[in-house]
């Protein structure tokens, strides 16, 4: 089927292809550059590889080279149909006995293991009927040469088509889906699905938008140490590290260091980095290692200056994602259907006592100084959504009793504190507060909490040489990704999740 | 001296100031918002604070409010001169007995401890003679009110003026400088110096430029786990973590995870994060925890595609720093004089054998397959600078014998490898290579290095399902900062450095 007009390359003999094919069958694969390995003994690099996403009718009748994975292959008499995949894009390719392909070549093509990476030379042909199963629906590639760049093993631990099948379709039609442990055990393959590609491209976008927004607001990025000499909040839930002849710990949060930077006049700082929690929590939303997007900021008169800056940063992230990552959102929605994420501008702020009233009205019994349980958090999210039509809100003025010792009490109400959490779809994604910057008050509050002053001496000492009033907060990256996309397990939004039972891959 | 025309605020009585002063003497400091604490019993927030950097002749005769630190204070009869500092900017302020200040107020101002944070109301006045000791040389502030926001303790562990004094000035004039341990022990104060502010703002800029450049080149940012189940390179120099009932390790590099992302079709990835090395090295350039700027990229035909992309990324960083951070560079140079950083476009690439020839010509005896010692690295840097006038170059094609097992051998010369280091001012800042992506060859090379295959099974298995040829490298953030600025100790470019002997603050 390739036409004679398809250019110089089409004049070459199919013999070259067979040479390559024979070599490939010995599983000699490319590992030398330029192609001086056995595969291409005297290859001169002058090729331009075309992206699969660029294979459109504009390129009709052109001869192109493409590097892609063999997503599927199906032999049918003297023809073999391949689907070639490159990231989230794919195109149909046809190898047919004729001028450019022998019977052996068709057989060779049909036998290339799925997920192998191939270089294909072919003519782009417009098709009469749209190819519904591919992203490139208007063209197919008529293959003239095919080389295997990297051969996959014949048996895959999971099938990509199964991995992107919506749960409900699997259940209703009795078709295979892939369970989470199989996915995570074979993450290199699972991450190739269009859903995974979209999730982690969007996550990269969250980090980008976070930094872009804060850099524009005049924040400085800092790097804080993860190995620390003492457990900052009393020692619970901290991983211990052997540090030469002593013990050290993994930081549960960069908070002390962010605060030191504020005391060192950086005024507005942020950092992105791993946060470690030695909690034996096996839930849909806990990890032992996650990525914290952290903010700390000196303020002039009121901690709401900081709280509003953080909320606005999140709003800028949501807007940026909806503007720049619509394709990724829709790709994920195909497998995991979900309502679009809603938010208000300015962000809805509720006080804790208002939330209590809403919950009590809904029949929940709770004390004034009681913390929100996970089910109540979720219920509150639904009540807020009904009343205000937003998936994102701030809960301000938590009871002092349920917050850490360094939280600034509310000067107007000694049972309240200048602290806040932020929620997405009814789940906490940020915890923050004004911090006590007065060493005397900090000492009093630590004693009240029964904390050994000796252990937090360095922390308290940080505020002895002039400390501006300041507040901040920490955002969980995986939670924001999960809840923005309406996913239901945080392991879907951590590339290589760590929990009490999983440390691999 | 304040004029009667200075606005409404100047009509108020100085009594209010004394109230504040008396309160401050009880060290009751601001810890409530809005100002409902003892300091400002009924304060309504309607003030705009002006930045010190904006105090110029354009604001002459205006009444302004400023929040700043008391850098120095000097009483002189009925007057008190303060230098007020805000980050790297400072301005002279004058409290003088008159309409707006009593004798007590002058005394109060003179007694405010250095480094305290104050709110000052004053009139901006043009001065006849430039104030050489301040960044705001053309104006001074005639103080009408002064409040202490946060009181510093009277004795500072180090003086900021000593901390920014050039070593040579200290030696020649017998004036105090501050040694490194004192600085690091009191980092909250040391980081306030104009030099530290500049170093870490520039470092924030390096991260920003790194990401900006790579994002524009189509790279995706990834997050890789720091707690890993097995030591990837055989177990030397790895920190052990207690992980619930088992042991785990801290990642020495994100390399495996970057490579897995390449095998998962992300094609071009980068990450910024902590890297841990349990090496008992007490040198000017080793840390046990540092920040890695890591890149990994699939290539089409030649690993130089990647090497050149990395070198270009560094060049974009150098250019960006010289364009956007000239003030910071000059600030650091005042204390640590240094030649401007020089680089070529395109980046100079030398092969290892060429470097050997240069060193041998300079009298160094070295075997063909011997690695560069630190002194030889430095000497080579000087020779390259003399010959090519560049502080940045690539050393390509290292002997295979001195590189890790996963390094791709050079197919044309079995004693060489497809690997490279990059150098700034004669010190290594990046190590990189084409990685073996063929599981069979990887197995052979691991066996050759005597590595237990069982321990790297997961690593090798990552390449079994089709792996594109790829290369990458890791850059040390603190080294790039140090060498770009011509500093001599990596502890100057890590906010909270970690080495075998230091884990605090």
HADDOCK unambig.tbl for C-alpha pairs under 7 A between the chains (distance, minus, plus):
assign (segid A and resid 31 and name CA) (segid B and resid 436 and name CA) 6.97 0.50 0.50
assign (segid A and resid 31 and name CA) (segid B and resid 469 and name CA) 6.86 0.50 0.50
assign (segid A and resid 32 and name CA) (segid B and resid 410 and name CA) 6.94 0.50 0.50
assign (segid A and resid 32 and name CA) (segid B and resid 411 and name CA) 5.59 0.50 0.50
assign (segid A and resid 33 and name CA) (segid B and resid 301 and name CA) 5.84 0.50 0.50
assign (segid A and resid 33 and name CA) (segid B and resid 302 and name CA) 4.64 0.50 0.50
assign (segid A and resid 33 and name CA) (segid B and resid 303 and name CA) 6.71 0.50 0.50
assign (segid A and resid 34 and name CA) (segid B and resid 301 and name CA) 5.51 0.50 0.50
assign (segid A and resid 34 and name CA) (segid B and resid 302 and name CA) 5.17 0.50 0.50
assign (segid A and resid 35 and name CA) (segid B and resid 301 and name CA) 6.76 0.50 0.50
assign (segid A and resid 36 and name CA) (segid B and resid 411 and name CA) 6.82 0.50 0.50
assign (segid A and resid 37 and name CA) (segid B and resid 411 and name CA) 6.66 0.50 0.50
assign (segid A and resid 45 and name CA) (segid B and resid 301 and name CA) 6.87 0.50 0.50
assign (segid A and resid 87 and name CA) (segid B and resid 265 and name CA) 5.85 0.50 0.50
assign (segid A and resid 115 and name CA) (segid B and resid 465 and name CA) 6.20 0.50 0.50
assign (segid A and resid 115 and name CA) (segid B and resid 466 and name CA) 5.83 0.50 0.50
assign (segid A and resid 116 and name CA) (segid B and resid 465 and name CA) 6.73 0.50 0.50
assign (segid A and resid 116 and name CA) (segid B and resid 466 and name CA) 4.71 0.50 0.50
assign (segid A and resid 117 and name CA) (segid B and resid 466 and name CA) 5.83 0.50 0.50
assign (segid A and resid 150 and name CA) (segid B and resid 466 and name CA) 5.07 0.50 0.50
assign (segid A and resid 150 and name CA) (segid B and resid 467 and name CA) 5.87 0.50 0.50
assign (segid A and resid 150 and name CA) (segid B and resid 468 and name CA) 6.57 0.50 0.50
assign (segid A and resid 151 and name CA) (segid B and resid 466 and name CA) 5.33 0.50 0.50
assign (segid A and resid 152 and name CA) (segid B and resid 464 and name CA) 5.69 0.50 0.50
assign (segid A and resid 152 and name CA) (segid B and resid 465 and name CA) 3.97 0.50 0.50
assign (segid A and resid 152 and name CA) (segid B and resid 466 and name CA) 4.36 0.50 0.50
assign (segid A and resid 153 and name CA) (segid B and resid 464 and name CA) 5.87 0.50 0.50
assign (segid A and resid 153 and name CA) (segid B and resid 465 and name CA) 5.57 0.50 0.50
assign (segid A and resid 188 and name CA) (segid B and resid 260 and name CA) 5.79 0.50 0.50
assign (segid A and resid 188 and name CA) (segid B and resid 261 and name CA) 6.93 0.50 0.50
assign (segid A and resid 188 and name CA) (segid B and resid 263 and name CA) 6.17 0.50 0.50
assign (segid A and resid 188 and name CA) (segid B and resid 264 and name CA) 4.94 0.50 0.50
assign (segid A and resid 188 and name CA) (segid B and resid 462 and name CA) 6.62 0.50 0.50
assign (segid A and resid 189 and name CA) (segid B and resid 264 and name CA) 6.05 0.50 0.50
assign (segid A and resid 191 and name CA) (segid B and resid 264 and name CA) 5.47 0.50 0.50
assign (segid A and resid 192 and name CA) (segid B and resid 264 and name CA) 4.92 0.50 0.50
assign (segid A and resid 192 and name CA) (segid B and resid 265 and name CA) 5.96 0.50 0.50
assign (segid A and resid 201 and name CA) (segid B and resid 220 and name CA) 6.65 0.50 0.50
assign (segid A and resid 204 and name CA) (segid B and resid 220 and name CA) 6.27 0.50 0.50
assign (segid A and resid 204 and name CA) (segid B and resid 221 and name CA) 5.11 0.50 0.50
assign (segid A and resid 204 and name CA) (segid B and resid 222 and name CA) 6.51 0.50 0.50
assign (segid A and resid 220 and name CA) (segid B and resid 201 and name CA) 6.64 0.50 0.50
assign (segid A and resid 220 and name CA) (segid B and resid 204 and name CA) 6.27 0.50 0.50
assign (segid A and resid 221 and name CA) (segid B and resid 204 and name CA) 5.10 0.50 0.50
assign (segid A and resid 222 and name CA) (segid B and resid 204 and name CA) 6.52 0.50 0.50
assign (segid A and resid 224 and name CA) (segid B and resid 496 and name CA) 6.93 0.50 0.50
assign (segid A and resid 225 and name CA) (segid B and resid 496 and name CA) 6.47 0.50 0.50
assign (segid A and resid 228 and name CA) (segid B and resid 503 and name CA) 6.17 0.50 0.50
assign (segid A and resid 229 and name CA) (segid B and resid 503 and name CA) 5.57 0.50 0.50
assign (segid A and resid 229 and name CA) (segid B and resid 504 and name CA) 6.34 0.50 0.50
assign (segid A and resid 239 and name CA) (segid B and resid 241 and name CA) 6.74 0.50 0.50
assign (segid A and resid 239 and name CA) (segid B and resid 242 and name CA) 6.23 0.50 0.50
assign (segid A and resid 239 and name CA) (segid B and resid 243 and name CA) 6.78 0.50 0.50
assign (segid A and resid 240 and name CA) (segid B and resid 241 and name CA) 5.75 0.50 0.50
assign (segid A and resid 240 and name CA) (segid B and resid 242 and name CA) 5.57 0.50 0.50
assign (segid A and resid 241 and name CA) (segid B and resid 239 and name CA) 6.74 0.50 0.50
assign (segid A and resid 241 and name CA) (segid B and resid 240 and name CA) 5.74 0.50 0.50
assign (segid A and resid 241 and name CA) (segid B and resid 241 and name CA) 4.45 0.50 0.50
assign (segid A and resid 241 and name CA) (segid B and resid 242 and name CA) 6.49 0.50 0.50
assign (segid A and resid 242 and name CA) (segid B and resid 239 and name CA) 6.23 0.50 0.50
assign (segid A and resid 242 and name CA) (segid B and resid 240 and name CA) 5.57 0.50 0.50
assign (segid A and resid 242 and name CA) (segid B and resid 241 and name CA) 6.49 0.50 0.50
assign (segid A and resid 243 and name CA) (segid B and resid 239 and name CA) 6.79 0.50 0.50
assign (segid A and resid 260 and name CA) (segid B and resid 188 and name CA) 5.79 0.50 0.50
assign (segid A and resid 261 and name CA) (segid B and resid 188 and name CA) 6.95 0.50 0.50
assign (segid A and resid 263 and name CA) (segid B and resid 188 and name CA) 6.18 0.50 0.50
assign (segid A and resid 264 and name CA) (segid B and resid 188 and name CA) 4.95 0.50 0.50
assign (segid A and resid 264 and name CA) (segid B and resid 189 and name CA) 6.06 0.50 0.50
assign (segid A and resid 264 and name CA) (segid B and resid 191 and name CA) 5.47 0.50 0.50
assign (segid A and resid 264 and name CA) (segid B and resid 192 and name CA) 4.94 0.50 0.50
assign (segid A and resid 265 and name CA) (segid B and resid 87 and name CA) 5.84 0.50 0.50
assign (segid A and resid 265 and name CA) (segid B and resid 192 and name CA) 5.98 0.50 0.50
assign (segid A and resid 273 and name CA) (segid B and resid 273 and name CA) 6.39 0.50 0.50
assign (segid A and resid 301 and name CA) (segid B and resid 33 and name CA) 5.91 0.50 0.50
assign (segid A and resid 301 and name CA) (segid B and resid 34 and name CA) 5.48 0.50 0.50
assign (segid A and resid 301 and name CA) (segid B and resid 35 and name CA) 6.76 0.50 0.50
assign (segid A and resid 301 and name CA) (segid B and resid 45 and name CA) 6.86 0.50 0.50
assign (segid A and resid 302 and name CA) (segid B and resid 33 and name CA) 4.68 0.50 0.50
assign (segid A and resid 302 and name CA) (segid B and resid 34 and name CA) 5.14 0.50 0.50
assign (segid A and resid 303 and name CA) (segid B and resid 33 and name CA) 6.70 0.50 0.50
assign (segid A and resid 410 and name CA) (segid B and resid 32 and name CA) 6.91 0.50 0.50
assign (segid A and resid 411 and name CA) (segid B and resid 32 and name CA) 5.56 0.50 0.50
assign (segid A and resid 411 and name CA) (segid B and resid 36 and name CA) 6.83 0.50 0.50
assign (segid A and resid 411 and name CA) (segid B and resid 37 and name CA) 6.69 0.50 0.50
assign (segid A and resid 436 and name CA) (segid B and resid 31 and name CA) 6.92 0.50 0.50
assign (segid A and resid 438 and name CA) (segid B and resid 31 and name CA) 6.99 0.50 0.50
assign (segid A and resid 462 and name CA) (segid B and resid 188 and name CA) 6.61 0.50 0.50
assign (segid A and resid 464 and name CA) (segid B and resid 152 and name CA) 5.69 0.50 0.50
assign (segid A and resid 464 and name CA) (segid B and resid 153 and name CA) 5.88 0.50 0.50
assign (segid A and resid 465 and name CA) (segid B and resid 115 and name CA) 6.19 0.50 0.50
assign (segid A and resid 465 and name CA) (segid B and resid 116 and name CA) 6.73 0.50 0.50
assign (segid A and resid 465 and name CA) (segid B and resid 152 and name CA) 3.95 0.50 0.50
assign (segid A and resid 465 and name CA) (segid B and resid 153 and name CA) 5.58 0.50 0.50
assign (segid A and resid 466 and name CA) (segid B and resid 115 and name CA) 5.83 0.50 0.50
assign (segid A and resid 466 and name CA) (segid B and resid 116 and name CA) 4.73 0.50 0.50
assign (segid A and resid 466 and name CA) (segid B and resid 117 and name CA) 5.82 0.50 0.50
assign (segid A and resid 466 and name CA) (segid B and resid 150 and name CA) 5.08 0.50 0.50
assign (segid A and resid 466 and name CA) (segid B and resid 151 and name CA) 5.35 0.50 0.50
assign (segid A and resid 466 and name CA) (segid B and resid 152 and name CA) 4.38 0.50 0.50
assign (segid A and resid 467 and name CA) (segid B and resid 150 and name CA) 5.87 0.50 0.50
assign (segid A and resid 468 and name CA) (segid B and resid 150 and name CA) 6.58 0.50 0.50
assign (segid A and resid 469 and name CA) (segid B and resid 31 and name CA) 6.89 0.50 0.50
assign (segid A and resid 496 and name CA) (segid B and resid 224 and name CA) 6.92 0.50 0.50
assign (segid A and resid 496 and name CA) (segid B and resid 225 and name CA) 6.48 0.50 0.50
assign (segid A and resid 503 and name CA) (segid B and resid 228 and name CA) 6.17 0.50 0.50
assign (segid A and resid 503 and name CA) (segid B and resid 229 and name CA) 5.56 0.50 0.50
assign (segid A and resid 504 and name CA) (segid B and resid 229 and name CA) 6.34 0.50 0.50
